[in-house]
Amino acid sequence: MQQSRRNFIKKAGNATLGLTALAGFNPLYAERVLTASKKIAHLSAKEAAKEEDFWYQVQKAFRQSPHFINLESGYFSPQPVEVMESQFDNIKMINEQPSFYMRRRQWQDKQAIKEQLAQFAGVSADEIVVTRNTTESLDTIILGIDLKPGDEAIMCDQDYGSMLETFAMRARRFGLKNVMVSLPLHPKNDNEIVDLYEQAITKKTKVILVTHLINLTGQVLPVRKIADMAHAHGVEVIVDAAHSFAQLDYKIPDLGCDYYGASLHKWLCCPLGTGIMYIKKEKIAKTWPLFGDTGQPVDSIKKFEHIGTHPVSANLTIAAAIKFHNSIGSKRKEERLKYLKNYWIEQVKDLPRVIINTPSADERSSALANFAIEGMQPDEVADYLYDKHKIFTVSINRKAVKGVRVTPHLYTTLPELDLLVKAIRELSAA
């Protein structure tokens, strides 16, 4: 344990000093992580979250730059080395037999990947499409659902910009009315959030967009309760799960939604350009695809797959990412990410001038969190962290949220978070 910790500190120090190599930092693959997990099988997921010897094995499965500390995993979560090597193999295989593969083999291979992904998500392969990202998934749904001029859609001021922009475009072009609700940063309870959406419903409301895990702050919304309430009013629900898929331990049916989109290159650690779109079986026929396809039945999910040539090598690599995720376990992963978030927040939340924009309860957040320094702009704080300490974060400067988002991942070490705490203490005392 002590040797592991010294290695962690050396890694964190190298990142700060900008050294060029991590000698002897050899990756371990999913089988070895699975072997290590058997040693902590007797522990609860919450207890396992603190077992640094185990997480050291997980961290060694990733290859990280020594030039900075990456605490901005929300945009894109890098792949474990095993997953990268799987993608390289897929690229080589397809390039060796290019048109032959694309014409003769790609569809059966992609169907097998869809079936694995569907099982992982807890749905039927006849209800999902492998897309390129959350935006493609949800924009297809927003533009494809059957809405008439004067119909209303409800969303909140902390939903992702691309979704809000697509709803705004649909409003300008087709006469949809968008109703915006203001989400509190620190809700008292689930009912406060559910009531917020319910109070916005009218007889003309047809759909609600709900973000499962807010990308600005990390707040987790009670999606199932919102969906049940909406359905009682005859309103459909679209879920933006860009950050909750493979970060939180759940299956899509647990949310009770009608439509769903997520990015696989975030918390499942798939290659860039992989996502998932889910449409409930009975909703497929009435949802229009973004690209024309007269070759598939209107009630087939395959009508959404006609987007031109696909990034097949990336899609095939989804299998390796699922394998690595399962070697850790969904619940164990969720608890570790919460532990990392709590580790740094607990040390800075009571400091002068420090403002935490993320709910403190475990059920209301996971890895993502957002903080601000009173009297400083978000860009100033993010620049200080990087320029002075080589800690990479991202500033958030929206009307609803102003602060710096900190997003650790499975490869994040406690000494790296100690450096973050040190930097925040400096800012607090300045």
Secondary structure, 3 states (H helix, E strand, C coil): CHHHHHHHHHHHHHHHHCCCCCCCCCCCCHHHHHHHHHCCCCCCHHHHCCCHHHHHHHHCCCCCCCCCEECECCCCCCCCHHHHHHHHHHHHHHHHCHHHHHHHCHHHHHHHHHHHHHHHHCCCHHHEEEECCHHHHHHHHHHHCCCCCCCEEEEECCCCHHHHHHHHHHHHHHCCEEEEECCCCCCCCHHHHHHHHHCCCCCCEEEEEEECECCCCCCECCHHHHHHHHHHCCCEEEEECCCCECCECCCHHHHCCCEEEEECCCCCCCCCCCEEEEECHHHCCCCCCCCCCCCCCCCCHHHHCCCCCCCHHHHHCHHHHHHHHHHHCHHHHHHHHHHHHHHHHHHHCCCCCEEECCCCCHHHCCCCEEEEECCCCHHHHHHHHHHHHCEECEEEECCCCEEEEEECCCCCCHHHHHHHHHHHHHHHHC
